[in-house]
Amino acid sequence: MFPGIALAEAFLSLSPGGSVSFVGTEGGLEAKVVPARGFAIDFVSAGQVRGKGAGGLHGMARMIGGLGASLKVLRRRRPDFVFGVGGYASVPVSLAAFASGVPLFLQEQNAVPGRANRMLGRMARRVYTGFGGASPYFPSGRASASGNPVRREIVEAAVMSRSCSPPPAPFTVFATGGSQGARAINELVIGMGRAVRSGGGGMRFLLQTGDREFTNVENVVKEEDLPIEPFPFTDRIGDVFARCHAVLMRAGALSLAEAALFGRPCVLIPYPFAADRHQEKNAEEFCAGGGGIWFRQEKASGERVREALSLWAKDPDRRKAAEEGAVAFSRPDAAMAIIRSALGEIGRGVDESV
């Protein structure tokens, strides 16, 4: 969803007077976030089509229903092109675009594409990937590594942050398990907070807990007076990155793109159950450039993670090298470059000075 918003912003910047609409599911985060940003959204049914038995049949039925609804949306909206940016709803609307002869483009965020995007990649005019490692999964010559598009407000916040002085002491770590949070990350940070409070060195944590875990985490932090500032979720994530020196998180594609823009070194703990272990591949590609280190979850003890963070806290030169590695991974112009390319593919190039 957020990469889709970034692409929508870029399109409107390059095509004044143009219009953008989204397709999503009523139960997804997009149902709230997209209208709040002033974009139209149509809802279709969609679901995971995997496995045998009732679950797989139910997902297939929802997907077929979503395909029919998507065809109606396209007839009504009459788009010049369609972008598939992931999520269940991306499948039926992408299939509907291909069946209707509407130019289809994909934006694949992860280093290992999911099965749906691998299939849709054979129908798309071009596929824009967030990681170089994803390109070989698509037809030869059709994919290009563009980086992941990030919303304009975050790009602008990153530019401002990098032009300012570093955040003040103590060494501050932004820890997150993503928008929904992650219990393993929350428990890890609470353990490290206890160690710091007991004399384990000057360090504090900004912890995005997710909505479900927030109350429990907040109670523990208050009762034990831990050096942790918990919050459930914010879509103004740029404000949080600007306040930290380093990041502790999963290896979600968009989170990595955002951290890189701010030049924040990362300790990554990939979600172990991600499809095809794609978060590990994300972490490998990011860390190969020097922007951080990663641990499998079973190896990510509080002691090991805190030791890794402390190396950056105690050694400015080491931290600066990691910051430079993160910045080298960043692609602040990804959204604009992707939209320029797509417009060129459909014969609607734009003035390069825009």
Buried (B, 14 or more C-beta within 10 A) or exposed (E): BBBBBBBBBBBBBBBEEEEBBBBBBEEBBBBEBBEEEEBEBBBBBBBBBEEEEEEBEEBBEBBEBBBEBBBEBBEEBEBBBBBBBBBBBBBBBBBBBBBBEBBBBBBBBBBBBBEBBBEBBEBBBBBBBBBEBBBEBBEEEBBBBBBBBBBBBBBEBBEEBBEEEEBEEBBBBBBBBBBBBBBBBBBBBBBBBBBBEEEBEEBBBBBBBBEEBBEBBBEBBEEEEBBBBBBBBEBEBBEBBBEBBBBBBBBBBBBBBBBBBBBBBBBBBBBEEBEEBBBBBBBBBBBEBBBBBBBEBEEBEBEEBBEBBBBBBEEEEEBEBBBBBBBEBBBBBBBBBBBBBBBEBEEEEBEEEE
